[in-house]
């Protein structure tokens, strides 16, 4: 497998949809995650990220223009002890509750499937980061229809132990723009992680399609101490 440039993957894809990146900083000291949302409709574009506790939630930028909140208003990031959960939907809460009940990441998602937004049937993508005693590992999941057939739900979970400095994985909802939108295929992409939080945030945000990008969240967590720094970028200001 070839390590990919995250900036190249983003800049050459006008509509990857929503995406999650998890990995390790170049110096090996920080656990890194990013989550971005994009939109083609006015309803999807009418959003911002706002902080909520140790996580974030989506919010309508102009509440008067909000049409259907069901699949666009949710908490993408929540923190449970030494675990950081990042997802593209309200399954964040499902995972949080499951982990709190001592279920595994995979078990927590057993009650969920892809989004009910036919004909796209958008995949549910999720990640959980775990830091304990200076050791970092993470898992990523995708729940998707069977090649566009909503009669079947396919589940894929990928776990990464002892991740390498300067490396990470990237998963997104759509392969590219289209009608219907084609779901992500394969395992999470192996990508390079570079720069401090400011540089990384700028690289990701500036690589996203100007017309379709909506919001970006980035967090760097100190693996030794658990302390973190967060950046949020909203196109709507």
N, C-alpha and C positions, 0 to 999 in steps of 0.2 A: 504494500500500500504506500502511496506517495503522500508525504505531508503537504497539505494545501495552504495557500495563502488565504486567510480569512477575508482580507480586503478584496482580493481578486474574485473569490466566490460571491461576495456581495455585489461588487460593482458590475459583474457580468450577468446578474440576475435581477431583472426589473421588479420581480414580485416573488420573493421567497416566503412571503406571508409573515408569520411570527417565528422567531428563532431563539434558541437557547445555546449559549456557549459556556462550557465549564472546562477549567484547566488549571495550570500552575504557571506563575510568573517566571520570567527568565532566571531570576536569582534563586528560585526554589523556595522562597519565603512566604509567598502569598497564594492562597487559593483564589481563583479568579472566576467570576461568572458575569454573563451579560444576557439580557433579555430585551428583545426589540419587538415592536408591533408595527405593522404597516396596514394600509387601508386603500380600497378602491372606491368604496361608497362614501357618501357624505356622513353617514352614520358612523362608519368605522373610523373616519378621519377626525371626527369630533370628539377626540379623547386626549387626556393627559395622564401622566403618572404622578401620583402624590404619595408622600410617605404615610405609612400607617403602622405605628409601633416600630418594630425592627424590620418590617417589610414595606411593601408598597401596594397600592390598589389603583385601578383605572377609574377615571372619573370623566364625566362629560365636560368638555371645555365650555360649551354653551348648552346648558340644560334645556333651554327652550327648543333646541333642534334635535334633542335625543328622541329617536324613534323606537327601536327595540333594544332594551338593555340586556336581554337574556344571555347573549353570547359575547358581549363586549365589555360588560362591567363586572369585574371580579378582582380578586387579590392574587396577582401573579407570584408574589414573593412573601413567604412567611418563615419565621424562625422558631424552631422548637428545641430549646436547649442548645446542643452543639450541632444541630442539623439545620441547614438552610434549604428550603424547598422552593423550586422555581418551576412554574408551569405556564401554559397558555390558556388556562381556563379555571373554572371553579373546582377542578379536581385538586387544586392546591389545598383546599379545606379537607377534601377526602383523604389526602395523604397525611396531612397534619393530624387529623383525628385517628387515622389508622396507626401511625407511628406512636401517638400518645397512648394507644391501647396495646402497644407492644407487637403490632403486626409488622411485617417487613414492608419495604417499599412496594414490591411486586404484589403482595397480598392486599395492600391498601387499595390498589387500583383494580382489583378483581370486580368491583361493583360498577366500574365505569367502562365506557366505550367511546368511539369517535363521536364528534359533534353531530347533532341531528339537523344539519343544514344542507340537505340534498339540493342539487346533485353533487355538491362538492364533498360532503361528508368529511369535513376537515379533521385531520388526525389530532388527537390529544397528545401533546409532547410534554414530558415532565423530566425534572432532574432533582436529585437530592445530594447535597454535599454534607460530608460527615468529618468532623475534626475531633480527635481524641488523643490526648497525651502527645501532642505534636505530630500526629500522623493524620494524613488527609487521604480520603478516598471518595469516590462519587459514583452514582449510577444514573442512567438515563433510560427513558421509556418512550415508546410510541404505541398508541392504540389506533388502529386504522381499519377502514373497510377493506374487504378482500378485492383489491383491484377495482374499486368503485362499486362493488356489490354490497349493499348494506345488510344483506341477509347473514353475512359472516363478519365477525370481529377478530382481527389479528392482533396479537400482543407480542411485543418485542421488548426485552429488557437487556441493557448492556451495563456491565459493572467494571470499574477501573480502579485497581488497587495499586498503591505506590506509583501514582502518576509522575511522569518525568517533567522536570523543569523546562519551561518554554514550550510545552505542548498542551493541547486540549482537544476537545471534541465539540462539534457543531451539528445541531439537528434543527430542521425547520419544517414548516407544515407543507409547503408546496415545492415541487420541483422547479416550477417556473409559472409565469402567467398563462392563463388559458381559460376556456369555458366549456366544460367544467374545469376547475383547477385540479391539476394532477397532484396526488399525494406524494409526499417524500418517499423515496425508495432507498433500501439498503441500510447499512449501519451508520451511526453518526460519523461525520467526516472528521478526519484527523487533521487538525489545523495548528499553525504556529501561534503562540501567545508571546507578544513582545511589548515592551515599553511599560512605563508606570501607568497608573490609573488614568491620568490625564491624556497621555499619548494613546493609550488603548481606546479610550472613549472616543477621542477625535477620529481615530482610524475607522472604527466601526460606523460611527454616525456619518462621516463624510463619504463612506463607501456605499451607504444605502441609497436607493433611488430617490431622487429629490422630490418627485411628485407623490410617491407612495409612502414614504417614511412618516411615522407619526410620533413615536416615543422610544427612548432607550434608557435602560437601567444597567449600571455596571457596579459591581462590588468587588473589592479586594479585601480578603480576610487574612490577617496574620496567623499563620499556622501554629506558631509557638504560643501566642497569647490569646487568640480568638478575637482580638480587636479588629474592627473593619472600617473601611472608608467607602462611601457610596457616591456615585454620580448619577444624576437624572437629567436627561435632555428631552425637552418637549418641543415639537415644531410649533404647536399652538402656544402662544405666550400672552 
